[in-house]
Amino acid sequence: MLIGTMHRRAVLGALASAPLAGACRSETVPSTQPPEREAPVDPVKALHPLGAQWRTLDPFLFCVHHDDAYPAGNSALGPAVSLAGRPLGSDFSRQDGFSMYHGEVVPGFPQHPHRGFETVTVVRRGLVDHADSLGAAARYGGGDVQWLTAGSGIVHAEMFPLLDASKPNPLELFQIWLNLPKSSKFAEPHFSMLWRDGIPHAVTRDDDGRATELTVIAGELPSMKPPPPPPHSYASRPESAIHIWTLKLAPGAEHLLPAAPAGSNRMLYFFSGERLGVAGRPVPARQAVEVRADMALRLENGPTESEILVLGGRPIGEPVVQRGPFVMNTSAEIQQAFADYRRTGFGGWPWPRHDPVHGEKPERFARHANGRTERAT
């Protein structure tokens, strides 16, 4: 999936003194005014309304939430309704509650290249079919995550097959782009599957017994250690402090979000719910909340269930030059990426169509470029 991208404050008191009359004699008279204290630090730095693409902080580049009410599927695994009037090939219309995106028969994103960063695709409902220029394939969804390091260059397709012909096929996912440092931008492409049964989930309760459900995709929480990301991921470096969490808070629930290491960035995406308190600050619906990552935050939910995506980590702090599907450090590297893609196709496209899907069976699997196959339970 395509496109993407993007900030910081003290007072002291004083003593008053007055000389007393008298020869060669003086003393300090304490002030009757209390000394001024440092103003408390506000953990909430800024609010940003959530649009189609969500504002991100280094080391993240892009985040989008797809939530489509797809109808029943047809024999081609596309929508069993008329697509007349849609700008097929570039349909972001949300007509009738869904978009075809760049798909013309099956919704999704047919073959397109990437270089220099990673995609983390968190599928909450529905299925995604992956195919790539290395010959790898996967079908995943319903809580699974695919973590793809594009590195030196890969072409992949992400299609949304509608397998159920008898009832709607809702799809909901986050796609998150995580930057790679210069030293890893030409790493060998690789993806890891984080199957839902291996992703830590937990429920905590506040003093009144109200629940908060936690899902940890990256970055540990107490007693919650997620599967490892790909080996050349920025998140594989312990110093990166990358964390990707989702929280679902029951009505009125309170939860303490732990502090991250010093120097980290953190954004809370309040994407579902009516009202949320963040460190005492009221936050209206559909806001990205930029916070101080090195401070623990008390969350106080409003009267309806709320959901939050948390993205955080230490910034890479390198120049970012992006053009479409390529993210490098210089304009010259971007030009080279286009030239390399035109020359090599990043390995070519071994599939018979530009929008491959993997049949009518709902089984989730991953077949890697080396032939290793995983099957989700």
C-alpha positions in Angstrom: 0.0 0.0 0.0 1.2 3.4 -0.9 2.1 7.0 0.2 2.9 8.6 3.4 4.8 11.2 6.2 5.3 13.9 9.9 7.2 18.3 16.9 9.1 20.5 21.7 10.1 24.0 27.1 11.3 26.5 32.6 11.1 29.1 35.4 12.9 29.7 38.8 12.1 31.8 41.9 13.9 34.7 43.7 14.8 36.0 47.2 14.2 39.6 48.2 16.6 41.3 50.6 16.7 44.8 52.1 19.6 46.4 54.1 18.8 47.6 57.7 19.8 51.0 58.9 22.9 51.2 61.1 26.6 51.5 60.8 28.4 48.6 59.1 25.7 46.2 59.8 23.2 44.4 57.5 21.2 41.1 57.4 19.0 39.3 54.9 15.3 39.4 55.5 13.5 36.4 54.1 10.9 37.0 51.5 7.3 36.6 52.6 6.5 35.4 49.0 6.7 31.6 48.4 9.3 30.7 45.7 7.9 30.0 42.3 7.8 26.3 41.3 8.6 24.7 37.9 5.5 24.5 35.8 4.3 20.9 35.6 5.2 19.1 32.3 2.2 18.3 30.2 2.5 14.8 28.9 0.2 15.6 25.9 2.2 17.5 23.3 -0.3 17.8 20.5 -3.6 16.5 19.1 -3.9 15.7 15.4 -7.3 14.8 13.8 -7.3 11.4 12.1 -7.8 11.7 8.4 -7.4 9.1 5.6 -3.7 8.8 6.4 -2.5 9.2 10.0 0.4 11.5 11.1 3.4 9.5 12.3 6.7 10.2 14.1 10.2 9.0 13.4 10.9 6.0 13.1 7.4 5.5 11.6 6.7 6.8 8.1 3.0 6.1 7.5 -0.1 4.6 9.0 -3.5 3.9 7.5 -6.6 2.2 8.8 -8.7 0.3 6.3 -12.2 -0.6 7.5 -14.3 -1.8 4.6 -17.8 -3.3 4.6 -17.3 -5.7 1.7 -20.5 -7.5 0.5 -20.7 -11.2 -0.3 -18.2 -12.5 -2.8 -18.6 -13.7 -6.3 -16.9 -16.6 -8.1 -13.8 -14.4 -8.8 -13.6 -13.6 -5.1 -14.6 -10.0 -5.8 -17.7 -8.1 -4.7 -21.0 -9.7 -5.9 -22.5 -6.3 -6.6 -22.2 -3.9 -9.5 -19.0 -1.9 -9.6 -20.5 0.5 -12.2 -19.5 4.1 -11.6 -16.4 3.4 -9.6 -13.1 4.6 -10.9 -11.7 1.1 -11.0 -7.9 1.0 -10.7 -7.9 3.9 -8.2 -11.1 3.6 -6.2 -10.9 5.2 -2.7 -14.5 6.2 -2.9 -16.0 4.2 0.0 -19.1 4.0 -2.0 -21.6 1.7 -0.2 -19.0 1.4 2.6 -16.1 0.0 0.7 -13.3 0.8 -1.8 -11.7 -1.3 -4.5 -8.4 0.6 -4.1 -6.2 -0.4 -7.0 -8.0 -3.7 -7.6 -10.3 -4.1 -10.6 -11.8 -7.5 -9.9 -10.7 -8.3 -6.3 -10.2 -5.3 -4.0 -6.7 -4.5 -2.8 -3.3 -3.5 -4.1 -1.9 -5.4 -7.1 1.8 -5.7 -7.7 3.9 -2.6 -6.7 7.5 -2.2 -5.6 9.1 -1.1 -2.3 12.7 -0.3 -1.2 14.2 1.1 2.0 11.6 0.5 4.7 9.2 -2.1 6.3 5.5 -2.7 6.2 3.7 -4.1 9.2 0.2 -5.2 8.2 -2.1 -5.9 11.2 -5.3 -7.6 9.9 -8.1 -7.5 12.5 -10.9 -8.9 10.3 -11.0 -10.5 6.9 -8.2 -11.9 4.8 -5.2 -10.6 2.9 -3.4 -12.6 0.1 0.3 -11.8 -0.3 2.4 -12.6 -3.4 5.8 -11.2 -4.2 8.7 -11.1 -6.7 10.6 -13.7 -4.7 7.9 -16.3 -5.4 6.6 -16.2 -1.8 2.9 -16.3 -1.0 0.7 -16.0 2.1 -2.9 -15.8 3.2 -3.4 -14.3 6.6 -6.0 -12.4 8.7 -8.4 -12.4 11.6 -5.7 -11.2 14.0 -2.5 -12.2 12.1 0.3 -9.8 11.3 2.7 -9.8 8.4 6.0 -7.9 8.9 7.8 -7.4 5.7 11.3 -5.9 5.4 11.5 -4.6 1.8 15.2 -3.7 2.2 17.0 -3.6 -1.2 13.8 -4.1 -3.1 10.7 -6.3 -3.5 7.5 -6.3 -5.5 4.4 -7.5 -3.8 0.7 -7.6 -4.1 -1.8 -7.4 -1.2 -5.3 -8.5 -2.3 -8.5 -8.8 -0.2 -10.3 -12.0 -1.4 -14.0 -12.2 -0.5 -14.4 -15.9 0.2 -17.9 -15.9 1.6 -20.6 -16.0 -1.1 -23.5 -16.1 1.4 -22.9 -13.1 3.6 -20.7 -9.9 3.9 -16.9 -10.1 4.1 -15.8 -7.2 6.3 -12.1 -6.3 6.3 -10.3 -4.2 8.8 -6.5 -3.7 9.0 -3.7 -1.3 9.8 -0.8 -0.9 7.5 2.2 0.7 9.2 5.4 1.8 7.5 8.5 1.6 9.6 11.7 3.2 8.4 15.0 1.4 8.1 18.3 3.0 9.0 20.8 3.7 6.2 22.8 0.6 7.3 19.8 -1.7 6.6 18.2 -0.1 3.6 19.8 -2.7 1.3 19.1 -5.7 3.5 17.8 -8.8 1.9 14.0 -8.7 1.6 12.3 -10.9 4.2 8.9 -11.3 5.8 7.8 -12.9 9.1 4.4 -14.1 10.0 3.1 -13.3 13.4 0.1 -15.6 13.7 -2.6 -14.6 16.0 -2.2 -17.5 18.4 1.4 -16.4 19.0 0.7 -12.7 19.6 0.3 -11.9 23.3 -3.1 -10.9 24.4 -4.1 -10.0 28.0 -6.8 -8.4 30.0 -6.1 -6.1 32.9 -8.7 -4.6 35.3 -8.8 -1.3 37.1 -9.8 -0.9 40.8 -13.5 -1.1 39.8 -13.0 -4.3 37.7 -13.4 -2.6 34.3 -11.4 -4.3 31.6 -8.6 -3.2 29.2 -7.6 -5.7 26.5 -4.0 -5.5 25.4 -2.4 -6.9 22.2 1.4 -6.7 21.9 2.7 -6.9 18.3 6.1 -5.4 19.1 7.8 -4.2 22.3 7.3 -6.0 25.6 4.8 -5.4 28.4 4.9 -7.2 31.7 4.5 -10.9 31.0 3.8 -10.2 27.3 6.7 -10.9 24.9 5.8 -10.9 21.2 7.4 -13.0 18.4 10.5 -11.5 16.9 10.4 -9.2 13.9 12.4 -10.0 10.8 16.2 -10.2 11.5 17.1 -6.9 9.7 14.2 -4.9 11.0 14.9 -1.7 13.0 12.7 -3.3 15.7 15.2 -6.2 16.0 17.6 -3.7 17.6 16.9 -3.6 21.4 17.9 0.1 21.5 15.1 1.0 19.0 12.5 0.6 21.8 9.9 -0.1 19.0 6.4 -0.8 20.4 3.2 -1.5 18.5 0.2 -2.1 20.8 -3.5 -2.0 20.6 -5.8 -1.4 23.6 -9.5 -1.9 23.9 -11.0 -0.1 27.0 -14.4 -1.0 28.4 -16.7 2.0 29.2 -15.3 4.0 32.1 -12.1 1.8 32.3 -8.8 3.3 33.5 -5.4 2.0 32.5 -1.8 3.1 33.1 0.4 3.1 30.0 4.0 2.6 31.0 6.8 5.0 30.1 9.1 4.3 27.2 12.9 4.7 27.3 14.2 8.3 27.2 14.5 9.7 23.7 11.6 7.8 22.3 8.6 9.1 20.4 5.1 7.9 20.9 1.7 8.5 19.3 -1.7 7.2 20.5 -4.3 6.8 17.8 -7.8 7.0 19.3 -9.6 5.6 16.4 -12.7 4.2 17.9 -14.8 5.5 20.8 -16.6 8.7 22.0 -14.3 10.3 24.6 -10.9 9.6 26.2 -8.9 11.2 29.0 -5.1 11.2 28.5 -3.2 12.3 31.6 -6.3 14.3 32.6 -6.6 16.0 29.2 -10.0 15.3 27.5 -9.5 14.0 24.0 -12.4 13.9 21.5 -13.0 11.1 19.1 -10.7 10.3 16.2 -7.5 12.0 17.3 -3.8 11.2 17.2 -2.4 12.1 20.5 1.3 13.0 20.5 2.7 12.4 24.0 5.9 12.4 25.9 7.0 8.8 25.7 9.2 8.9 28.8 6.2 9.6 31.1 3.6 7.0 32.2 0.1 8.0 31.1 -3.2 7.4 32.8 -6.0 6.7 30.3 -9.6 7.2 31.4 -12.2 6.0 29.0 -15.5 7.7 28.3 -19.0 6.1 28.3 -18.5 3.8 25.3 -15.9 1.2 24.4 -12.8 2.7 23.0 -9.8 1.4 21.0 -6.3 2.8 20.6 -3.3 2.0 18.5 0.0 2.9 20.1 3.1 3.4 17.9 6.5 4.3 19.5 10.2 4.0 19.4 13.5 5.8 19.4 13.9 7.9 16.2 16.4 6.9 13.6 17.3 10.6 13.1 18.5 10.3 9.5 17.4 12.2 6.4 14.2 10.8 4.8 13.6 11.2 1.1 10.5 9.5 -0.1 9.0 9.2 -3.5 6.0 6.9 -3.8 7.0 3.4 -2.8 10.7 4.2 -2.1 12.2 5.7 1.1 15.9 6.5 1.1 18.3 9.0 2.6 19.1 11.1 -0.6 17.5 12.1 -3.8 20.2 10.3 -5.7 19.3 7.1 -3.9 15.7 7.6 -5.0 16.7 8.0 -8.6 18.8 4.9 -8.3 15.9 3.0 -6.9 13.7 3.9 -9.9 16.6 2.9 -12.2 17.1 -0.4 -10.5 13.4 -1.2 -10.6 13.2 -0.5 -14.3 16.3 -2.6 -15.0 15.6 -5.6 -12.7 12.0 -5.5 -11.6 13.4 -6.4 -8.2 13.4 -10.0 -9.3 10.6 -9.9 -11.8 7.0 -11.0 -11.4 6.5 -14.8 -11.4 2.7 -14.8 -11.1 0.3 -15.2 -14.0 -1.7 -12.1 -13.0 -0.9 -8.8 -11.4 -3.4 -9.3 -8.6 -3.0 -13.0 -7.4 -5.4 -14.6 -5.0 -4.9 -18.0 -3.4 -8.1 -20.0 -4.0 -11.4 -20.4 -2.2 -10.3 -22.3 0.9 -9.9 -20.1 4.0 -6.8 -21.8 5.4 -4.1 -19.3 6.4 -0.6 -20.1 5.4 2.8 -18.7 4.4 5.1 -20.1 1.7 8.5 -18.4 1.9 11.0 -17.8 -0.9 13.2 -20.7 0.3 10.2 -23.1 0.1 9.5 -23.3 3.8 5.8 -23.4 4.4 3.9 -22.4 7.6 0.3 -23.3 8.3 -1.7 -21.4 10.9 -3.7 -23.4 13.4 
